[in-house]
Amino acid sequence: LKSLPNNLKVGGGLYLLDTQITSLPDNLQVGGFLNLNNTPLSKKYSKDEIRQRIEDKGGDVKGNIYI
């Protein structure tokens, strides 16, 4: 998995661990947690930076972000 579609809405948690995801889509809505363990994003950004990048693109993660 390398990318996700814009405007993706997930009601619960989103598991992206152990993927090659390098960016998150515009307007990403996650109702639970976001797990980015062992991804290029987790090696490049802090939890706070990832949350801010999501919010800057019009998205939201209701739960914790795991890196």
PyMOL Python script that loads the backbone (N, CA, C, O; Angstrom):
from pymol import cmd

cmd.read_pdbstr("""\
ATOM      1  N   LEU A   1       0.848  -1.179   0.000  1.00  0.00           N
ATOM      2  CA  LEU A   1       0.000   0.000   0.000  1.00  0.00           C
ATOM      3  C   LEU A   1       0.888   1.234   0.000  1.00  0.00           C
ATOM      4  O   LEU A   1       1.743   1.391   0.871  1.00  0.00           O
ATOM      5  N   LYS A   2       0.685   2.102  -0.970  1.00  0.00           N
ATOM      6  CA  LYS A   2       1.514   3.298  -1.086  1.00  0.00           C
ATOM      7  C   LYS A   2       0.716   4.593  -1.020  1.00  0.00           C
ATOM      8  O   LYS A   2       1.283   5.648  -0.739  1.00  0.00           O
ATOM      9  N   SER A   3      -0.590   4.533  -1.274  1.00  0.00           N
ATOM     10  CA  SER A   3      -1.396   5.752  -1.239  1.00  0.00           C
ATOM     11  C   SER A   3      -2.842   5.420  -0.901  1.00  0.00           C
ATOM     12  O   SER A   3      -3.279   4.273  -0.994  1.00  0.00           O
ATOM     13  N   LEU A   4      -3.576   6.467  -0.505  1.00  0.00           N
ATOM     14  CA  LEU A   4      -4.995   6.363  -0.189  1.00  0.00           C
ATOM     15  C   LEU A   4      -5.742   7.432  -0.972  1.00  0.00           C
ATOM     16  O   LEU A   4      -5.151   8.451  -1.329  1.00  0.00           O
ATOM     17  N   PRO A   5      -7.030   7.225  -1.249  1.00  0.00           N
ATOM     18  CA  PRO A   5      -7.793   8.221  -2.001  1.00  0.00           C
ATOM     19  C   PRO A   5      -8.146   9.436  -1.149  1.00  0.00           C
ATOM     20  O   PRO A   5      -8.299   9.323   0.067  1.00  0.00           O
ATOM     21  N   ASN A   6      -8.273  10.585  -1.781  1.00  0.00           N
ATOM     22  CA  ASN A   6      -8.750  11.779  -1.089  1.00  0.00           C
ATOM     23  C   ASN A   6     -10.160  11.541  -0.572  1.00  0.00           C
ATOM     24  O   ASN A   6     -10.905  10.723  -1.113  1.00  0.00           O
ATOM     25  N   ASN A   7     -10.516  12.268   0.484  1.00  0.00           N
ATOM     26  CA  ASN A   7     -11.851  12.209   1.087  1.00  0.00           C
ATOM     27  C   ASN A   7     -12.186  10.856   1.705  1.00  0.00           C
ATOM     28  O   ASN A   7     -13.362  10.515   1.835  1.00  0.00           O
ATOM     29  N   LEU A   8     -11.171  10.078   2.088  1.00  0.00           N
ATOM     30  CA  LEU A   8     -11.396   8.782   2.727  1.00  0.00           C
ATOM     31  C   LEU A   8     -11.954   8.989   4.130  1.00  0.00           C
ATOM     32  O   LEU A   8     -11.438   9.796   4.903  1.00  0.00           O
ATOM     33  N   LYS A   9     -13.017   8.249   4.447  1.00  0.00           N
ATOM     34  CA  LYS A   9     -13.617   8.302   5.775  1.00  0.00           C
ATOM     35  C   LYS A   9     -13.626   6.900   6.357  1.00  0.00           C
ATOM     36  O   LYS A   9     -14.142   5.964   5.746  1.00  0.00           O
ATOM     37  N   VAL A  10     -13.043   6.763   7.557  1.00  0.00           N
ATOM     38  CA  VAL A  10     -12.971   5.485   8.252  1.00  0.00           C
ATOM     39  C   VAL A  10     -13.657   5.672   9.599  1.00  0.00           C
ATOM     40  O   VAL A  10     -13.286   6.560  10.366  1.00  0.00           O
ATOM     41  N   GLY A  11     -14.656   4.841   9.894  1.00  0.00           N
ATOM     42  CA  GLY A  11     -15.407   4.993  11.132  1.00  0.00           C
ATOM     43  C   GLY A  11     -14.628   4.623  12.370  1.00  0.00           C
ATOM     44  O   GLY A  11     -14.814   5.236  13.421  1.00  0.00           O
ATOM     45  N   GLY A  12     -13.755   3.629  12.271  1.00  0.00           N
ATOM     46  CA  GLY A  12     -12.967   3.172  13.411  1.00  0.00           C
ATOM     47  C   GLY A  12     -11.501   3.482  13.229  1.00  0.00           C
ATOM     48  O   GLY A  12     -11.129   4.549  12.741  1.00  0.00           O
ATOM     49  N   GLY A  13     -10.667   2.524  13.631  1.00  0.00           N
ATOM     50  CA  GLY A  13      -9.223   2.694  13.507  1.00  0.00           C
ATOM     51  C   GLY A  13      -8.737   2.393  12.099  1.00  0.00           C
ATOM     52  O   GLY A  13      -9.339   1.608  11.366  1.00  0.00           O
ATOM     53  N   LEU A  14      -7.633   3.037  11.739  1.00  0.00           N
ATOM     54  CA  LEU A  14      -7.017   2.823  10.427  1.00  0.00           C
ATOM     55  C   LEU A  14      -5.614   2.274  10.635  1.00  0.00           C
ATOM     56  O   LEU A  14      -4.730   2.976  11.128  1.00  0.00           O
ATOM     57  N   TYR A  15      -5.414   1.018  10.257  1.00  0.00           N
ATOM     58  CA  TYR A  15      -4.128   0.346  10.375  1.00  0.00           C
ATOM     59  C   TYR A  15      -3.340   0.524   9.086  1.00  0.00           C
ATOM     60  O   TYR A  15      -3.712  -0.021   8.047  1.00  0.00           O
ATOM     61  N   LEU A  16      -2.259   1.282   9.149  1.00  0.00           N
ATOM     62  CA  LEU A  16      -1.370   1.423   7.996  1.00  0.00           C
ATOM     63  C   LEU A  16       0.042   0.938   8.317  1.00  0.00           C
ATOM     64  O   LEU A  16       0.977   1.192   7.558  1.00  0.00           O
ATOM     65  N   LEU A  17       0.193   0.238   9.446  1.00  0.00           N
ATOM     66  CA  LEU A  17       1.513  -0.206   9.861  1.00  0.00           C
ATOM     67  C   LEU A  17       2.135  -1.132   8.820  1.00  0.00           C
ATOM     68  O   LEU A  17       1.442  -1.863   8.112  1.00  0.00           O
ATOM     69  N   ASP A  18       3.451  -1.075   8.751  1.00  0.00           N
ATOM     70  CA  ASP A  18       4.236  -1.917   7.840  1.00  0.00           C
ATOM     71  C   ASP A  18       3.895  -1.702   6.369  1.00  0.00           C
ATOM     72  O   ASP A  18       4.046  -2.619   5.562  1.00  0.00           O
ATOM     73  N   THR A  19       3.434  -0.497   6.008  1.00  0.00           N
ATOM     74  CA  THR A  19       3.175  -0.180   4.600  1.00  0.00           C
ATOM     75  C   THR A  19       4.219   0.825   4.123  1.00  0.00           C
ATOM     76  O   THR A  19       5.027   1.321   4.909  1.00  0.00           O
ATOM     77  N   GLN A  20       4.192   1.112   2.844  1.00  0.00           N
ATOM     78  CA  GLN A  20       5.121   2.084   2.257  1.00  0.00           C
ATOM     79  C   GLN A  20       4.450   3.440   2.045  1.00  0.00           C
ATOM     80  O   GLN A  20       4.882   4.216   1.193  1.00  0.00           O
ATOM     81  N   ILE A  21       3.412   3.728   2.802  1.00  0.00           N
ATOM     82  CA  ILE A  21       2.673   4.988   2.662  1.00  0.00           C
ATOM     83  C   ILE A  21       3.603   6.170   2.953  1.00  0.00           C
ATOM     84  O   ILE A  21       4.271   6.213   3.986  1.00  0.00           O
ATOM     85  N   THR A  22       3.629   7.119   2.025  1.00  0.00           N
ATOM     86  CA  THR A  22       4.537   8.266   2.184  1.00  0.00           C
ATOM     87  C   THR A  22       3.799   9.590   2.351  1.00  0.00           C
ATOM     88  O   THR A  22       4.410  10.609   2.675  1.00  0.00           O
ATOM     89  N   SER A  23       2.474   9.573   2.127  1.00  0.00           N
ATOM     90  CA  SER A  23       1.680  10.784   2.343  1.00  0.00           C
ATOM     91  C   SER A  23       0.257  10.373   2.673  1.00  0.00           C
ATOM     92  O   SER A  23      -0.174   9.257   2.384  1.00  0.00           O
ATOM     93  N   LEU A  24      -0.463  11.306   3.288  1.00  0.00           N
ATOM     94  CA  LEU A  24      -1.853  11.046   3.639  1.00  0.00           C
ATOM     95  C   LEU A  24      -2.748  11.934   2.778  1.00  0.00           C
ATOM     96  O   LEU A  24      -2.364  13.048   2.422  1.00  0.00           O
ATOM     97  N   PRO A  25      -3.946  11.438   2.443  1.00  0.00           N
ATOM     98  CA  PRO A  25      -4.799  12.159   1.500  1.00  0.00           C
ATOM     99  C   PRO A  25      -5.447  13.411   2.089  1.00  0.00           C
ATOM    100  O   PRO A  25      -5.481  13.591   3.307  1.00  0.00           O
ATOM    101  N   ASP A  26      -5.954  14.261   1.219  1.00  0.00           N
ATOM    102  CA  ASP A  26      -6.738  15.420   1.635  1.00  0.00           C
ATOM    103  C   ASP A  26      -8.035  14.943   2.267  1.00  0.00           C
ATOM    104  O   ASP A  26      -8.611  13.940   1.845  1.00  0.00           O
ATOM    105  N   ASN A  27      -8.490  15.669   3.286  1.00  0.00           N
ATOM    106  CA  ASN A  27      -9.778  15.417   3.933  1.00  0.00           C
ATOM    107  C   ASN A  27      -9.910  14.020   4.541  1.00  0.00           C
ATOM    108  O   ASN A  27     -11.006  13.459   4.567  1.00  0.00           O
ATOM    109  N   LEU A  28      -8.809  13.456   5.026  1.00  0.00           N
ATOM    110  CA  LEU A  28      -8.846  12.144   5.680  1.00  0.00           C
ATOM    111  C   LEU A  28      -9.593  12.265   7.010  1.00  0.00           C
ATOM    112  O   LEU A  28      -9.234  13.091   7.849  1.00  0.00           O
ATOM    113  N   GLN A  29     -10.625  11.449   7.204  1.00  0.00           N
ATOM    114  CA  GLN A  29     -11.406  11.443   8.435  1.00  0.00           C
ATOM    115  C   GLN A  29     -11.293  10.055   9.063  1.00  0.00           C
ATOM    116  O   GLN A  29     -11.686   9.054   8.465  1.00  0.00           O
ATOM    117  N   VAL A  30     -10.748  10.014  10.283  1.00  0.00           N
ATOM    118  CA  VAL A  30     -10.588   8.750  10.990  1.00  0.00           C
ATOM    119  C   VAL A  30     -11.313   8.868  12.328  1.00  0.00           C
ATOM    120  O   VAL A  30     -10.974   9.722  13.148  1.00  0.00           O
ATOM    121  N   GLY A  31     -12.309   8.013  12.549  1.00  0.00           N
ATOM    122  CA  GLY A  31     -13.114   8.071  13.760  1.00  0.00           C
ATOM    123  C   GLY A  31     -12.440   7.485  14.979  1.00  0.00           C
ATOM    124  O   GLY A  31     -12.857   7.754  16.105  1.00  0.00           O
ATOM    125  N   GLY A  32     -11.408   6.690  14.776  1.00  0.00           N
ATOM    126  CA  GLY A  32     -10.660   6.074  15.870  1.00  0.00           C
ATOM    127  C   GLY A  32      -9.201   6.472  15.794  1.00  0.00           C
ATOM    128  O   GLY A  32      -8.867   7.637  15.582  1.00  0.00           O
ATOM    129  N   PHE A  33      -8.338   5.485  15.970  1.00  0.00           N
ATOM    130  CA  PHE A  33      -6.892   5.723  15.956  1.00  0.00           C
ATOM    131  C   PHE A  33      -6.316   5.584  14.549  1.00  0.00           C
ATOM    132  O   PHE A  33      -6.961   5.059  13.641  1.00  0.00           O
ATOM    133  N   LEU A  34      -5.087   6.067  14.394  1.00  0.00           N
ATOM    134  CA  LEU A  34      -4.329   5.919  13.155  1.00  0.00           C
ATOM    135  C   LEU A  34      -2.998   5.277  13.505  1.00  0.00           C
ATOM    136  O   LEU A  34      -2.199   5.861  14.237  1.00  0.00           O
ATOM    137  N   ASN A  35      -2.751   4.077  12.987  1.00  0.00           N
ATOM    138  CA  ASN A  35      -1.512   3.361  13.281  1.00  0.00           C
ATOM    139  C   ASN A  35      -0.578   3.448  12.083  1.00  0.00           C
ATOM    140  O   ASN A  35      -0.849   2.889  11.020  1.00  0.00           O
ATOM    141  N   LEU A  36       0.534   4.166  12.278  1.00  0.00           N
ATOM    142  CA  LEU A  36       1.552   4.344  11.233  1.00  0.00           C
ATOM    143  C   LEU A  36       2.890   3.728  11.627  1.00  0.00           C
ATOM    144  O   LEU A  36       3.931   4.142  11.116  1.00  0.00           O
ATOM    145  N   ASN A  37       2.880   2.750  12.525  1.00  0.00           N
ATOM    146  CA  ASN A  37       4.126   2.102  12.948  1.00  0.00           C
ATOM    147  C   ASN A  37       4.863   1.514  11.753  1.00  0.00           C
ATOM    148  O   ASN A  37       4.259   0.901  10.872  1.00  0.00           O
ATOM    149  N   ASN A  38       6.164   1.709  11.736  1.00  0.00           N
ATOM    150  CA  ASN A  38       7.039   1.137  10.724  1.00  0.00           C
ATOM    151  C   ASN A  38       6.659   1.550   9.299  1.00  0.00           C
ATOM    152  O   ASN A  38       6.599   0.719   8.393  1.00  0.00           O
ATOM    153  N   THR A  39       6.407   2.835   9.123  1.00  0.00           N
ATOM    154  CA  THR A  39       6.145   3.404   7.792  1.00  0.00           C
ATOM    155  C   THR A  39       7.129   4.542   7.546  1.00  0.00           C
ATOM    156  O   THR A  39       7.726   5.051   8.495  1.00  0.00           O
ATOM    157  N   PRO A  40       7.310   4.950   6.296  1.00  0.00           N
ATOM    158  CA  PRO A  40       8.163   6.119   6.041  1.00  0.00           C
ATOM    159  C   PRO A  40       7.682   7.370   6.790  1.00  0.00           C
ATOM    160  O   PRO A  40       8.503   8.180   7.220  1.00  0.00           O
ATOM    161  N   LEU A  41       6.367   7.535   6.949  1.00  0.00           N
ATOM    162  CA  LEU A  41       5.837   8.700   7.669  1.00  0.00           C
ATOM    163  C   LEU A  41       6.259   8.683   9.140  1.00  0.00           C
ATOM    164  O   LEU A  41       6.578   9.727   9.709  1.00  0.00           O
ATOM    165  N   SER A  42       6.261   7.502   9.750  1.00  0.00           N
ATOM    166  CA  SER A  42       6.613   7.411  11.173  1.00  0.00           C
ATOM    167  C   SER A  42       8.096   7.682  11.409  1.00  0.00           C
ATOM    168  O   SER A  42       8.497   8.065  12.507  1.00  0.00           O
ATOM    169  N   LYS A  43       8.892   7.484  10.389  1.00  0.00           N
ATOM    170  CA  LYS A  43      10.328   7.740  10.524  1.00  0.00           C
ATOM    171  C   LYS A  43      10.671   9.209  10.255  1.00  0.00           C
ATOM    172  O   LYS A  43      11.730   9.692  10.658  1.00  0.00           O
ATOM    173  N   LYS A  44       9.762   9.912   9.569  1.00  0.00           N
ATOM    174  CA  LYS A  44      10.027  11.287   9.161  1.00  0.00           C
ATOM    175  C   LYS A  44       9.383  12.331  10.068  1.00  0.00           C
ATOM    176  O   LYS A  44       9.928  13.421  10.243  1.00  0.00           O
ATOM    177  N   TYR A  45       8.210  12.002  10.652  1.00  0.00           N
ATOM    178  CA  TYR A  45       7.443  12.981  11.422  1.00  0.00           C
ATOM    179  C   TYR A  45       7.092  12.472  12.814  1.00  0.00           C
ATOM    180  O   TYR A  45       7.025  11.266  13.053  1.00  0.00           O
ATOM    181  N   SER A  46       6.870  13.418  13.729  1.00  0.00           N
ATOM    182  CA  SER A  46       6.377  13.079  15.070  1.00  0.00           C
ATOM    183  C   SER A  46       4.854  12.922  15.002  1.00  0.00           C
ATOM    184  O   SER A  46       4.237  13.269  13.995  1.00  0.00           O
ATOM    185  N   LYS A  47       4.252  12.401  16.070  1.00  0.00           N
ATOM    186  CA  LYS A  47       2.796  12.276  16.138  1.00  0.00           C
ATOM    187  C   LYS A  47       2.126  13.631  15.946  1.00  0.00           C
ATOM    188  O   LYS A  47       1.158  13.751  15.196  1.00  0.00           O
ATOM    189  N   ASP A  48       2.639  14.640  16.618  1.00  0.00           N
ATOM    190  CA  ASP A  48       2.053  15.981  16.519  1.00  0.00           C
ATOM    191  C   ASP A  48       2.175  16.540  15.099  1.00  0.00           C
ATOM    192  O   ASP A  48       1.251  17.186  14.605  1.00  0.00           O
ATOM    193  N   GLU A  49       3.301  16.296  14.451  1.00  0.00           N
ATOM    194  CA  GLU A  49       3.483  16.772  13.076  1.00  0.00           C
ATOM    195  C   GLU A  49       2.526  16.068  12.115  1.00  0.00           C
ATOM    196  O   GLU A  49       1.987  16.698  11.205  1.00  0.00           O
ATOM    197  N   ILE A  50       2.312  14.774  12.312  1.00  0.00           N
ATOM    198  CA  ILE A  50       1.380  14.033  11.460  1.00  0.00           C
ATOM    199  C   ILE A  50      -0.039  14.551  11.655  1.00  0.00           C
ATOM    200  O   ILE A  50      -0.755  14.781  10.681  1.00  0.00           O
ATOM    201  N   ARG A  51      -0.450  14.736  12.908  1.00  0.00           N
ATOM    202  CA  ARG A  51      -1.791  15.254  13.176  1.00  0.00           C
ATOM    203  C   ARG A  51      -1.972  16.635  12.534  1.00  0.00           C
ATOM    204  O   ARG A  51      -3.011  16.917  11.938  1.00  0.00           O
ATOM    205  N   GLN A  52      -0.962  17.484  12.658  1.00  0.00           N
ATOM    206  CA  GLN A  52      -1.045  18.824  12.083  1.00  0.00           C
ATOM    207  C   GLN A  52      -1.146  18.775  10.559  1.00  0.00           C
ATOM    208  O   GLN A  52      -1.909  19.534   9.962  1.00  0.00           O
ATOM    209  N   ARG A  53      -0.387  17.896   9.936  1.00  0.00           N
ATOM    210  CA  ARG A  53      -0.428  17.757   8.471  1.00  0.00           C
ATOM    211  C   ARG A  53      -1.822  17.311   8.021  1.00  0.00           C
ATOM    212  O   ARG A  53      -2.335  17.797   7.014  1.00  0.00           O
ATOM    213  N   ILE A  54      -2.430  16.388   8.766  1.00  0.00           N
ATOM    214  CA  ILE A  54      -3.782  15.915   8.444  1.00  0.00           C
ATOM    215  C   ILE A  54      -4.775  17.064   8.573  1.00  0.00           C
ATOM    216  O   ILE A  54      -5.605  17.275   7.689  1.00  0.00           O
ATOM    217  N   GLU A  55      -4.689  17.800   9.668  1.00  0.00           N
ATOM    218  CA  GLU A  55      -5.605  18.922   9.900  1.00  0.00           C
ATOM    219  C   GLU A  55      -5.399  20.033   8.867  1.00  0.00           C
ATOM    220  O   GLU A  55      -6.363  20.666   8.438  1.00  0.00           O
ATOM    221  N   ASP A  56      -4.164  20.267   8.472  1.00  0.00           N
ATOM    222  CA  ASP A  56      -3.875  21.290   7.461  1.00  0.00           C
ATOM    223  C   ASP A  56      -4.514  20.940   6.111  1.00  0.00           C
ATOM    224  O   ASP A  56      -4.792  21.824   5.301  1.00  0.00           O
ATOM    225  N   LYS A  57      -4.743  19.640   5.879  1.00  0.00           N
ATOM    226  CA  LYS A  57      -5.361  19.179   4.635  1.00  0.00           C
ATOM    227  C   LYS A  57      -6.869  18.988   4.793  1.00  0.00           C
ATOM    228  O   LYS A  57      -7.502  18.363   3.943  1.00  0.00           O
ATOM    229  N   GLY A  58      -7.451  19.520   5.870  1.00  0.00           N
ATOM    230  CA  GLY A  58      -8.891  19.443   6.066  1.00  0.00           C
ATOM    231  C   GLY A  58      -9.390  18.176   6.718  1.00  0.00           C
ATOM    232  O   GLY A  58     -10.595  17.927   6.740  1.00  0.00           O
ATOM    233  N   GLY A  59      -8.484  17.364   7.253  1.00  0.00           N
ATOM    234  CA  GLY A  59      -8.861  16.096   7.863  1.00  0.00           C
ATOM    235  C   GLY A  59      -8.855  16.118   9.369  1.00  0.00           C
ATOM    236  O   GLY A  59      -8.625  17.155   9.991  1.00  0.00           O
ATOM    237  N   ASP A  60      -9.116  14.944   9.961  1.00  0.00           N
ATOM    238  CA  ASP A  60      -9.175  14.817  11.412  1.00  0.00           C
ATOM    239  C   ASP A  60      -8.992  13.369  11.818  1.00  0.00           C
ATOM    240  O   ASP A  60      -9.487  12.461  11.150  1.00  0.00           O
ATOM    241  N   VAL A  61      -8.276  13.153  12.916  1.00  0.00           N
ATOM    242  CA  VAL A  61      -8.155  11.838  13.537  1.00  0.00           C
ATOM    243  C   VAL A  61      -8.669  11.999  14.956  1.00  0.00           C
ATOM    244  O   VAL A  61      -8.092  12.745  15.747  1.00  0.00           O
ATOM    245  N   LYS A  62      -9.761  11.297  15.287  1.00  0.00           N
ATOM    246  CA  LYS A  62     -10.394  11.439  16.604  1.00  0.00           C
ATOM    247  C   LYS A  62      -9.573  10.781  17.709  1.00  0.00           C
ATOM    248  O   LYS A  62      -9.553  11.269  18.839  1.00  0.00           O
ATOM    249  N   GLY A  63      -8.898   9.681  17.394  1.00  0.00           N
ATOM    250  CA  GLY A  63      -8.152   8.938  18.402  1.00  0.00           C
ATOM    251  C   GLY A  63      -6.665   9.237  18.376  1.00  0.00           C
ATOM    252  O   GLY A  63      -6.214  10.239  17.821  1.00  0.00           O
ATOM    253  N   ASN A  64      -5.920   8.334  18.993  1.00  0.00           N
ATOM    254  CA  ASN A  64      -4.462   8.459  19.048  1.00  0.00           C
ATOM    255  C   ASN A  64      -3.830   8.154  17.694  1.00  0.00           C
ATOM    256  O   ASN A  64      -4.400   7.456  16.855  1.00  0.00           O
ATOM    257  N   ILE A  65      -2.647   8.697  17.520  1.00  0.00           N
ATOM    258  CA  ILE A  65      -1.812   8.362  16.369  1.00  0.00           C
ATOM    259  C   ILE A  65      -0.610   7.604  16.902  1.00  0.00           C
ATOM    260  O   ILE A  65       0.097   8.075  17.793  1.00  0.00           O
ATOM    261  N   TYR A  66      -0.391   6.426  16.342  1.00  0.00           N
ATOM    262  CA  TYR A  66       0.724   5.572  16.781  1.00  0.00           C
ATOM    263  C   TYR A  66       1.804   5.558  15.713  1.00  0.00           C
ATOM    264  O   TYR A  66       1.546   5.283  14.541  1.00  0.00           O
ATOM    265  N   ILE A  67       3.024   5.862  16.148  1.00  0.00           N
ATOM    266  CA  ILE A  67       4.155   5.785  15.229  1.00  0.00           C
ATOM    267  C   ILE A  67       5.221   4.907  15.842  1.00  0.00           C
ATOM    268  O   ILE A  67       6.273   4.699  15.237  1.00  0.00           O
TER     269      ILE A  67
END
""", "prot")
cmd.dss("prot")
cmd.show_as("cartoon", "prot")
cmd.util.cbc("prot")
cmd.orient("prot")
